[in-house]
Amino acid sequence: MSRQRMTIFAPATADSMSAIGIMRLSGPNSLDVIELLTTKAVPEHRYFAQRRLRDPTSNDVIDEVGVFVFRAPQSYTGEDVVEIHHHGSTAIRRELMAVLAKQSGCRVADPGEFTKRALLNGRMDLLAAEGVQALIAAETKIQARQAISAVSGESDFLLRTWRKLVLGVLARLEAEIDFGEDEEIGSVVDAETISAVDAMIVEMRHAVEVAPMAERVRRGTLVALTGPPNSGKSSLLNVLAKREVAIVSGEAGTTRDALEVHLDLNGMAVTLVDTAGIREPVSTVEKIGIERALQIRRNADLVLELCDRPNALSLTDDDRSVPILSKADLWSKEQRKVAARAIPVSSVTGEGIDQLLAILSERVGQGLDRKSALSLTSERQRETLSEAAKLLDEFQSDFDGLLDIQCERLRLAANALGRLTGRIDAEEILDEIFASFCVGK
Amino acid sequence: MKTMSADVLVIGGGHAGVEAASASARIGASTVLLTQRVSTIGTMSCNPAIGGLGRGHLVREIDALGGIMGMAIDEAGIQFRVLNRRKGPAVQGPRAQADRALYAKAVRQLLAGHQRLRIAEGEATEVRIERGKICGVFDDRNRYWIAKNVVLTTGTFLRGMIHIGTTSYSAGRDGDHASTRLARSLESCGLRFGRLKTGTPPRLDGRTIAFERLEEQFGDAEPFPLSFLTERIEQAQVPCHRTYTNDTVHTLVRENIHLAPSYSGQIQSSGVRYCPSIEDKIDRFPDRERHQIFLEPEGLRDRTIYPNGISTALPPPLQLKVLREIDGLEDVSITQPGYAIEYDHVDPRCLTQTLELKATEGLFLAGQINGTTGYEEAAAQGLVAGANAALKAKGLGAFTLHRSEAYIGVLIDDLITRGVREPYRMFTSRAEYRLSLRAGNADLRLTPRGISFGLISLNRRRAFEKRCGEYARAKSILDGYMATRAGVGLPEKSKPDGRSRSLTEWLSHSDVKIDKVVALAPELSGITTSIVDELAVEASYAPYLRQQAEEIGSVLDDESLKLPSDLRWCKIDGLSNEMCALFTEMKPQSLGAASRLPGVTPAAIALLHPYVQRSA
């Protein structure tokens, strides 16, 4: 049997102690397997039943479980899906997986395979699938909320609504073209529709504009720590990493750099990256480090610029920059006045750390409240939508233009919106025409 | 039994049949056209007009491929009008009212000019198919026609059933009998049929109409011919008249709608949504206060009037009562009542791009049998089916047109990938690349293709080459003439722009008037107007045409990704059962064709990618 046709299973809950754990099965054998393991009839579609689960070879009881059944195609994957709700111990989970792996046609699922099957079986469009991917990867609450809005179809709904509006206008123009000579169609597009299109263009532009913010929510805010060598960057990083308000997430030390820390600041993901001190390089190795530091600085959403001497503080006009006077404990009030715009911080006494975190949290959060009901999670989506907005704008500003050109603009705009969800087709336009017009020979 | 033979046998002498026979004979196959009555060849069974929106494009394309419809209507046309004049050049559709008798005569004359064509009278009664191949056809005169390639164009004759009011009887068309034996024979070969309905209005006696009280509608002062070969329209031009239904008419129809066969339950099949009967119009759009009726003359010497827009199958006495409530028709008399007709059609999804049956080699279907409505749709299919039957007989490669090349391509692709739920009619909105597919450039698009398949006569070829030469000359004039902003009559901007641009470049500015630009180059006056117009349109659409060309390019890429014909769809990993069933039934020949199937998912297309055969 091919891998793709096998029944797959995987724990749907995290691998740790908990009251309940869920094991999910999807595929043609899932109903047979559950019948074999429980020796009882499979519950009805969307029904939950209590069952005793045994290892069919030894007949040993594994657990008292709840069994939840979704029959194809009305399930997440579009296949027969069974959820086994078991007691949340690691031992039970392991035993259950071992037993399932021995059943014919069953194997452990690949990462994301349930969603992949849902996509292949047409249970989900691409936009939603991308959303699920983001949801699984979501580390913080805001990320999760954003991802959910894509999955739950809010974005999809909005795109469909827009596309319907465009198709509606297109249908009216097409009716005028294909039937206007035979039947009296009446005014082509009314004022209300025109202003609805205007409002739609504004919404589209807004969605495109705030998409980078949404992108930042999704991947987390990148904060670079920069400054000359020995200006206290690493010490500050360590202090920040240990603060209770800034919970260090378990993801530290991913491939980007050894010197990075993941924080959760009021629900917003922040990646803090230490960089090499910037100065005239003395060795090749140092040169590479400095180049990398400069690159990180360029890509950062915020830059904490450290300086350990008040009179050496140089102010840049980069609005991403947060100037910090480090080793503040070494300087008197008088001396600090020179660098009044910098936040005095001491990793030794802890001075200024709270203030820094507050400022960081505020800056990270900036602009994130600019939301759009439409969340675009890739550059492809962003480009496609701004293309549609441009075409609609041309349409609106050339209202007395030739109908065939006007229709082409709408067709291309609807196509662009369609690429984000589905496809456009001529029959659809004709259906739209006949839903609302009397058309005759 | 007498045995006869031909390379290609065309059954049916309607608009599909004559184009099929002509195309086959032009290519040089020995061709026989078998029809119930030779005297009805070229008959216009419904309205006396050719062309219109989308349909005018089809006629120009048929003409560009050497077909006969355009030349016949130019000879028989008594009112020429380009529809959608103000709505953009791409959606303008040339149309002409025909003198019915002159049209049929012109068709017969054009057919008579084909040396390889023989016309025979007789009704085909049975097809003989052996091992999935057609071998020949029996007729009702005890003859057996041996032919390896047969084009079937049965129109509404297959089990035709006419309904008027509460009565119904078997007929192929008013005055002709239905082909019931042929339908049975085809059925026994495994062909499956659906049922469709169409209708026609009553014909009126023009001498009983008060035209003087009605609004006149004239054709264009300068007739736009349907054929590229026509230089001048010779027939006298006459007006049509316009009148409207009213409240009394609507009430009368509404009160008696139970007597109409579609409402009494007598007719179950679906009709043409795009040309509804008056019963349908009043039932479905109760808010409309009136509907237009065009009173179209059927001929210069014929007093019959065709009331376009009031197709009905109510009982004849009621038809008269309804008509007499209409302005100008108070004393009208009916010469032939309107009726509805139900007939058999084949699900066109069982056809290939050449209109050959997938299951029966050598058997081609064209026209209403494939679920279409309209003379032009029928003729377009006839041309493609006839050409391919002949090419096959001669062992030559197939002639197919893509959606991006022609309305004919759109028509056939829609039929074979989507099938029909109601009689299919062409519209400009069906052609996604319609900015490139204009009535004006049909010759540039298609005549070279026609030449390479042997469809074009030497005469037409010379005329085409001459036109091409004129195009080139006009183009170099437009490219060579320079003008400033002020020169082309545009108001100066706040910052004066003294730059000179070529006239071609200026034409792509949306606010430039085409006539103004053309007037700047006096040499253009020596060139045929239609050619200058066409170039101007081309230049003014340039930005959109470029974008479309890109889109077409990527679509054609998908088209060139061929899928093996013996692909075992159900073995494809991850393909859902539904997609598997769809592909197994439709056997798409390329990734492009697969992606146009209704209901297909992007995921399924992604899964097909690995099976693509890279063509050499």
Interface residues (C-beta under 8 A of the other chain):
Chain A: S2 R3 Q4 R5 G78 R117 L119 L120 N121 G122 L126 E174 E176 I177 D178 G180 E181 D182 E183 E184 D398 G401 L402 L403 D404 I405 C407 E408 R411 L412 R423 D425 A426 E427 I429 L430 F434 C438 V439 G440 K441
Chain B: N47 L53 G54 L83 N84 K87 G88 P89 A90 V91 R273 Y274 C275 P276 K281 R284 F285 R288 H291 Q292 N308 G309 S311 R418 F427 T428 S429 R430 A431 E432 R434 L435 S510 Y541 Y544 Q547 D573 G574 L575 S576 E578 M579 P598 T601 P602 A603 A604 L607
